[in-house]
Amino acid sequence: GALPVVVGGDCSIILGSMLALRRRGRYGLLYVDGHADFWHPSQDDLGEAASVDLALATGRGPSLVTDLEGRAPLVRDEDVAVLGYRSAVNDSYLDEHIRDTAITVEDLADVRRDGIEACTARALATAARPGLDGFWLHFDVDVMDDALMPAVDYREPGGLRWAEAQHALAAARRE
């Protein structure tokens, strides 16, 4: 009944968390982030896993990293929901846009159009749906409005407001 919390300084930490859950069963992923982190490693000139971690977790990329312990993918596309991303920088894995996958995407434009309540509900309907053993919540503070949270590596204008982030986190906690 405990609620594990992992605090890290890099999005690639999700690989360890998802591997631990994959060892236990089939889990969803609620990915709340300002970026989709859905690139092929060759697309990232910095060579950092933090820009490609969602792609890696869903089994895209070098098998050395995607097939940890022979358990690829760590999370299935249909069990992933991305909420709040607003950067178009890394939302396509080679020629495959994240919206062309089975991943549920509720980006910042969706939040502005439909409201955080509807977008969070749709995201949780995917990541926390019946039949899964649970879900992992990934929350990168760069999803927040840059005016509220400028202390991030890759700044982008706009983002979630405090009340929107609070709603998403509280809704996830209730699941």
Residue pairs with C-beta under 8 A, 6 or more apart in sequence:
3 173
6 13
6 16
6 17
10 48
10 49
10 50
11 33
11 37
11 49
11 50
11 53
11 138
11 140
12 48
12 49
12 50
12 53
12 56
14 29
14 53
14 54
14 57
14 136
14 138
15 49
15 53
15 56
15 57
15 65
15 68
15 74
17 136
17 138
18 27
18 29
18 57
18 74
18 75
18 136
19 68
19 69
19 71
19 74
21 27
21 74
21 75
21 133
21 134
21 136
22 71
22 74
22 75
23 69
23 71
24 133
25 133
26 76
26 79
26 131
26 132
26 133
27 75
27 79
27 132
27 133
27 134
27 135
27 136
28 75
28 79
28 80
28 81
28 126
28 127
28 128
28 129
28 132
28 134
28 135
28 136
29 57
29 75
29 79
29 80
29 81
29 127
29 135
29 136
29 138
30 81
30 83
30 123
30 124
30 127
30 128
30 135
30 136
30 137
30 138
30 172
31 37
31 54
31 80
31 81
31 82
31 83
31 138
32 82
32 83
32 84
32 137
32 138
32 139
32 140
32 143
32 165
32 168
33 54
33 82
33 84
33 85
33 138
33 139
33 140
33 142
33 143
34 84
34 85
34 86
34 87
34 140
34 142
34 143
34 144
34 152
34 154
34 156
34 159
35 51
35 85
35 87
35 89
35 90
35 91
35 140
35 142
35 154
35 156
36 54
36 82
36 85
36 87
36 90
36 91
36 98
36 105
37 50
37 51
37 52
37 53
37 54
37 55
37 90
38 52
38 54
38 55
38 60
38 90
38 91
38 92
38 93
38 98
39 51
39 52
39 55
39 90
39 92
39 93
40 52
40 55
40 60
40 61
40 93
40 94
41 47
41 49
41 52
41 61
41 62
43 52
43 90
43 93
43 94
44 51
44 52
44 90
49 56
49 65
51 90
52 61
52 90
54 80
54 82
54 98
55 61
55 93
56 65
56 66
56 74
57 73
57 74
57 75
57 80
58 73
58 74
58 75
58 76
58 77
58 80
58 101
58 103
59 66
59 67
59 72
59 73
59 74
60 66
60 93
63 72
66 72
66 73
66 74
68 74
75 136
76 102
77 101
77 102
77 103
78 102
78 103
78 126
79 126
79 127
79 129
79 132
79 135
80 103
80 104
80 126
80 127
81 103
81 104
81 105
81 106
81 122
81 123
81 124
81 125
81 126
81 127
82 98
82 103
82 104
82 105
82 106
82 107
82 123
83 106
83 111
83 119
83 120
83 123
83 143
83 168
84 106
84 107
84 108
84 111
84 119
84 143
84 159
84 160
84 164
84 168
85 91
85 105
85 107
85 108
85 143
86 107
86 108
86 109
86 156
86 158
86 159
87 154
87 156
89 154
91 97
91 98
91 99
92 98
98 105
99 105
104 122
104 123
104 125
104 126
104 127
106 119
106 120
106 122
106 123
108 158
108 159
108 160
110 119
111 119
111 160
111 164
116 160
116 163
116 164
116 167
116 168
117 167
120 167
120 168
120 171
120 172
121 171
123 168
124 171
124 172
124 175
127 135
128 134
128 135
128 172
128 175
135 172
135 175
137 169
137 172
139 165
139 169
140 152
141 149
141 151
141 152
142 149
142 152
142 153
142 154
142 155
142 156
142 159
143 159
143 160
143 165
144 159
144 160
144 162
144 165
145 158
145 159
145 160
145 161
146 152
146 155
146 156
146 157
146 158
146 159
148 159
148 161
148 162
149 159
160 168
